Amino acid sequence: MAEPGIDQLLAKVDSKYRLTVVVAKRARQLLQFNFKNTVLEPHEWPKMRTLEGEVPDPNPVDWSMKELLTDRLVIGEDLVPEDRLSKLMESLYPQEEEE
């Protein structure tokens, strides 16, 4: 796993299965909207070292695990249905059309 320890992440959910599902779904959402919908502040973004210096880590799984640790993500059974949430997200973060 990436930077956050599994014990810290498991404390946020009730099972390893739920942790896997939550992180995977959030990673998909982050990729879909080019990380514009992140709950992380710029100084909290996961970083990776390159020859050019530190740059934001392009791995959405790292981002979603870090978001889960901040307690700014709400997970549970009584959330907005995913199709309604997708429509809202698409209106907030319109996709750029590829040529």
Phi, psi and omega in degrees: 000165182282200187309306182294141179285150182297327181296319179295320181289320180294335177292341182273342183229175184264352179200164177295325179299311180297322177301314180299315181294314181298314181294318181294315180296319180293321178298320178296317178297318180297316179295319183300325183249024176054036178066008179289339183263021181288151175266358181276143173282155182307324180287347180264352184303138175299138182244154171226149182268132176232180177295334179275355182118197180279133178227158177301135180292128182278001183277112183293337178292318176301316180297314184292324177293319179294321177297319180299323179292337183283347184067017176266353175264136178256124178237149179159185185274332187260041179269172175298136178304145188298325180293321177292320178297319179299318179297317178297315181297320180294328177286326179283324184232077182299143180283139175278133181282134179274143179260000000 
